[in-house]
Amino acid sequence: MLNPLTPEVLADPVALTRALVDIESVSRNEKEIADCVEEVLRGVAHLSVERFGNTVMARTDLGRAQRVVLAGHLDTVPLAGNFPATVDGDLMYGCGTSDMKSGVALALHLAVAAPEPRYDVTYFFYEAEEIDSAYNGLNLVAQAHPEWLTADFAMLLEPTYGVVEAGCQGTMRARVRTSGRRAHAARSWRGVNAIHAAGDLLRRLEAYEARTVTIDGCTYREGMNAVRITGGIAGNVIPDSCEVEVNYRFAPDRTEEQAQAHVREVLDGFEVEVTDSAAGALPGLAAPLAQEFLAAVDAAPVAKLGWTDVARFAALGIPALNFGPGDPMLAHAADEHVEIPKIRDGAAMLRRWLTSV
């Protein structure tokens, strides 16, 4: 297959976004897009390139005093009748247009077009961000090649609609079980209905009053919600078990341990098993490189409502921010799209930040 990422396409971040969207890369199927990105970057004289799985890393080594990371994930959620990309006026539709191939396009465009940045730059184009963290390309790199992640500042090109989103929420999932006694549905009084018993849990979650927390001027809104419920044996049997999956999004002033204690406190009296957890990241706005980037954007930052890999960098002591042209409200939607002027504006802003002296 001919690589669609031609020099003409790489020179135009809008055309590059469309070309990337038109390479299907649902999580765990990123080989084709990673191959195309790797081939392009290996042809760029000012970059050294490494690959681990379907994660491609390229870096400058110009002897600059500071190093920054620009990172974007190559995978998307499953297609929803929105492939390949289409354009309607100033809108580009398609799976991944917002989350986050328009952001990936900015990084890839700059990797090729900015040979003399004022910082040394490490570019990551990584796999499997949209699924379990065990497959996440940055997580795998952190285990196998932690030295690749060394930097003074990191930028995740996640969808932020062209504003800076600082830090991120933590996230926790838990299974909450109720039990009962099985019986024939025609003689239901002989049993105890475990699904009915979950009603108390659901009412408790419905009445839950979530915190709103402001840190460094950024306001994080928490939430604790039932996101899945399973139970029942057959259409004529009173169920003896029910399981509710609960997702808790917590502000970054709470550790994972504190978040788990809070979940157990709220759900006291129920059997709770925490199945997945990831810490959030504080805004990190005081870092000098973050201040330089904010000055280039010339707009007040807001909180990132969601988890992103800024948390991974924050855990390493590397301040990190989110910035990208996509609209986070459109991520994963069937009508996912990106505004073309946001792509152009984002590319121009990042170029000014990376290349101005």
C-alpha positions in Angstrom: 0.0 0.0 0.0 1.2 3.5 -0.8 1.7 5.7 2.2 -1.1 8.4 2.1 1.0 10.7 4.3 2.8 12.3 1.3 4.9 15.5 1.7 2.0 17.6 0.3 -0.3 16.1 2.9 2.2 16.5 5.8 2.6 20.2 4.9 -1.1 20.8 5.5 -2.5 19.9 9.0 -6.1 19.8 7.6 -5.2 17.4 4.8 -3.1 15.4 7.3 -6.0 15.1 9.7 -8.2 13.7 6.9 -5.5 11.3 5.8 -5.1 10.0 9.3 -8.8 9.6 9.9 -9.0 7.6 6.7 -6.6 5.0 8.1 -8.8 2.8 10.3 -7.2 2.4 13.7 -9.7 1.1 16.2 -7.8 0.1 19.4 -5.6 -3.0 18.9 -5.6 -2.4 15.1 -3.0 0.4 15.0 -0.3 -1.4 12.9 -1.2 0.2 9.6 -1.3 3.8 10.9 1.9 3.3 13.0 3.7 1.9 9.9 2.7 5.0 7.9 3.8 7.4 10.7 7.1 5.5 11.3 7.9 5.5 7.6 7.4 9.3 7.4 9.4 10.1 10.5 12.4 7.9 9.5 12.7 10.0 6.4 13.2 13.2 8.4 16.9 14.1 8.9 16.5 16.1 12.2 14.8 13.2 14.0 15.9 9.9 15.5 13.1 7.3 15.6 12.3 4.3 17.7 9.3 2.0 17.8 7.9 -0.2 20.5 4.9 -2.3 19.5 2.6 0.2 17.7 4.0 3.2 19.5 6.4 5.4 17.5 8.7 7.8 19.2 10.7 10.5 17.4 13.0 13.1 19.0 15.4 15.9 18.2 18.8 16.1 19.8 19.9 19.6 19.3 21.5 20.2 22.6 18.7 22.5 23.9 18.6 23.3 27.6 15.1 21.9 28.0 13.0 19.0 26.4 9.3 19.0 25.8 7.0 16.1 24.8 4.2 16.3 22.3 2.0 13.2 22.4 -1.1 11.9 20.8 -2.7 8.5 20.6 -3.3 6.8 17.2 -6.3 4.6 18.2 -10.0 5.4 18.1 -13.1 3.9 19.6 -15.1 1.5 17.3 -16.5 2.9 14.1 -20.1 4.1 14.2 -20.9 4.5 10.5 -18.5 7.4 10.4 -15.7 6.2 8.3 -14.0 7.4 6.1 -13.9 11.2 6.7 -16.3 13.6 5.0 -16.2 17.4 4.8 -19.1 19.8 5.0 -18.1 23.4 4.8 -15.8 24.1 7.8 -16.6 20.8 9.5 -14.7 17.5 9.0 -16.7 14.4 10.1 -15.3 11.0 10.9 -14.2 8.6 13.7 -11.2 10.2 15.4 -11.5 13.6 13.9 -11.9 15.2 17.4 -10.4 12.4 19.6 -7.7 12.8 18.6 -6.4 12.5 15.0 -6.6 16.3 14.5 -4.3 16.6 17.5 -2.0 13.9 16.2 -1.9 15.8 12.9 -0.6 18.9 14.6 2.2 16.9 16.2 3.1 15.0 13.1 3.0 18.2 11.0 5.4 20.0 13.4 7.7 17.0 13.7 8.3 17.3 10.0 8.0 21.0 9.5 9.9 22.4 12.5 13.5 21.3 12.3 14.9 24.0 14.7 12.6 24.2 17.7 13.7 26.3 20.6 13.4 23.2 22.9 14.4 19.7 22.1 11.2 17.8 21.4 10.1 14.2 21.9 7.1 13.2 19.8 5.0 10.2 20.8 2.4 8.6 18.5 1.1 5.8 20.7 -1.3 2.9 20.7 -4.3 1.8 22.7 -5.3 4.8 24.8 -9.0 4.2 24.5 -9.0 0.8 26.2 -7.6 -0.9 29.4 -4.4 0.8 30.5 -2.5 -2.5 30.3 -2.4 -1.9 26.5 -1.7 1.8 26.6 1.4 2.6 24.5 2.8 5.2 27.0 2.3 2.7 29.8 4.2 0.0 27.9 7.0 2.5 27.1 7.2 3.5 30.7 7.9 -0.1 31.7 10.3 -1.0 28.8 12.0 2.3 27.9 11.4 4.8 30.8 14.3 6.9 29.5 12.2 7.8 26.4 9.8 9.7 28.7 12.4 12.0 30.2 11.4 15.6 29.7 10.8 19.0 31.4 7.2 19.5 30.2 4.6 17.5 28.3 1.7 18.4 26.0 -1.1 15.9 25.3 -2.9 16.9 22.1 -6.2 15.7 23.5 -9.4 17.5 22.3 -9.8 20.7 24.3 -11.5 22.9 21.6 -8.4 25.1 21.4 -8.2 26.0 25.0 -5.7 24.8 27.6 -7.1 22.1 29.9 -5.1 21.6 33.0 -4.6 18.4 35.0 -7.2 15.8 34.9 -9.7 13.9 37.0 -8.9 10.6 38.6 -11.2 7.6 37.7 -12.2 4.5 39.6 -14.5 1.6 38.7 -16.0 -0.7 41.3 -18.3 -3.8 41.2 -21.1 -3.6 43.8 -22.9 -6.8 44.5 -26.3 -7.6 46.0 -27.4 -11.1 46.9 -30.7 -12.8 47.4 -32.3 -16.3 47.4 -33.4 -18.0 44.2 -37.0 -19.2 43.8 -39.6 -19.9 41.1 -41.2 -16.6 39.9 -44.6 -18.1 40.4 -43.8 -18.5 44.1 -41.7 -15.3 44.5 -42.4 -15.0 48.2 -40.1 -17.9 48.8 -37.2 -16.0 47.4 -35.3 -12.7 47.9 -34.9 -10.7 44.7 -31.2 -9.5 44.4 -32.1 -7.1 41.6 -34.7 -5.4 43.8 -32.1 -5.2 46.5 -30.0 -3.1 44.1 -32.7 -0.4 44.2 -31.3 0.9 47.5 -27.9 1.3 45.9 -29.3 3.0 42.8 -31.3 5.5 45.0 -28.2 6.2 47.0 -26.3 7.0 43.8 -29.1 9.1 42.4 -29.1 11.2 45.6 -25.3 11.5 45.7 -24.1 15.1 45.9 -20.8 15.4 44.1 -18.1 17.8 45.0 -17.0 20.7 42.9 -13.4 21.6 43.6 -11.4 24.6 42.4 -7.6 24.2 42.2 -5.4 27.0 40.8 -8.5 28.6 39.3 -9.5 25.3 37.5 -12.9 23.8 38.6 -13.2 20.0 38.7 -16.7 18.5 38.9 -16.8 15.0 40.5 -19.4 12.3 39.8 -20.3 8.9 41.0 -22.7 6.9 38.8 -23.9 3.4 38.0 -22.8 2.7 34.4 -23.8 -1.0 34.0 -26.1 -3.5 35.7 -26.3 -7.2 35.3 -28.3 -9.9 37.0 -30.9 -12.6 36.6 -30.9 -16.3 35.7 -34.0 -16.9 33.6 -37.4 -15.3 32.9 -39.1 -17.5 35.5 -36.5 -17.4 38.3 -36.2 -14.9 41.1 -32.5 -13.8 40.9 -30.1 -14.5 43.7 -27.4 -12.1 42.5 -27.0 -8.7 40.9 -23.9 -6.6 40.1 -23.8 -2.9 39.5 -20.7 -1.3 38.0 -20.0 2.1 39.5 -17.7 4.8 38.0 -16.3 7.5 40.2 -14.6 10.5 38.7 -12.7 12.4 41.4 -10.9 15.7 41.6 -7.0 15.5 41.6 -6.8 16.8 45.2 -7.8 13.2 46.2 -5.4 10.3 46.0 -6.6 6.9 44.8 -6.6 5.7 48.4 -8.8 8.6 49.5 -11.1 8.0 46.5 -11.5 4.4 47.4 -12.3 5.2 51.0 -14.9 7.7 49.8 -16.5 5.1 47.5 -16.7 2.6 50.3 -18.1 5.2 52.7 -20.9 6.2 50.2 -21.7 2.5 49.5 -21.4 1.3 53.1 -23.4 -1.8 53.6 -22.8 -3.2 50.1 -20.2 -5.6 48.9 -17.7 -3.4 47.0 -14.8 -4.6 44.8 -12.6 -1.9 43.2 -11.7 -3.2 39.7 -9.8 -0.3 38.1 -8.3 2.9 39.3 -6.1 5.8 38.0 -5.0 8.9 39.8 -5.7 12.3 38.5 -3.2 15.1 37.9 -3.0 18.5 39.6 -3.0 21.5 37.2 0.8 22.0 37.4 0.4 25.6 36.1 3.3 27.0 38.1 6.0 25.2 36.1 8.0 27.7 34.0 7.4 25.8 30.7 3.6 25.7 31.5 3.7 29.4 32.0 5.5 29.9 28.7 2.8 27.9 26.9 0.0 29.7 28.6 1.5 33.0 27.6 1.6 31.8 24.0 -2.0 30.8 24.1 -3.0 34.0 25.9 -6.1 32.4 27.5 -7.1 31.3 31.0 -6.8 27.5 31.5 -9.7 25.3 32.6 -10.0 22.0 34.3 -9.8 18.8 32.3 -13.0 16.9 33.0 -11.8 13.4 32.2 -8.7 11.2 32.6 -5.8 11.7 30.2 -2.2 10.7 30.0 -1.2 14.0 31.7 -1.6 11.9 34.8 1.1 9.5 33.6 3.6 12.4 33.2 2.5 14.0 36.5 3.3 10.8 38.3 6.9 11.1 36.9 7.2 14.6 38.1 6.8 16.1 34.6 4.3 19.0 34.4 1.8 18.4 31.6 -1.2 20.1 29.9 -3.9 19.2 27.4 -4.3 21.2 24.2 -5.9 20.2 20.9 -8.3 21.4 18.2 -11.0 18.8 18.8 -14.2 19.3 20.9 -14.2 17.0 23.9 -18.0 17.0 23.8 -17.9 15.3 20.5 -15.4 12.5 21.4 -16.8 9.0 20.7 -20.0 10.4 19.2 -21.4 9.0 15.9 -21.4 12.5 14.5 -17.9 13.2 15.8 -16.3 16.1 13.9 -13.7 18.9 14.1 -13.9 22.5 13.0 -11.3 23.0 10.3 -10.4 26.5 11.5 -9.5 25.0 14.9 -6.9 22.8 13.2 -5.3 25.7 11.4 -5.3 27.9 14.5 -3.9 25.1 16.7 -1.1 24.4 14.2 -0.2 28.1 14.0 -0.2 28.5 17.8 2.0 25.5 18.5 4.4 26.5 15.8 4.8 30.0 17.4 5.4 28.4 20.8 7.9 25.8 19.5 9.9 28.1 17.2 9.7 31.7 18.6 12.8 32.9 20.5 
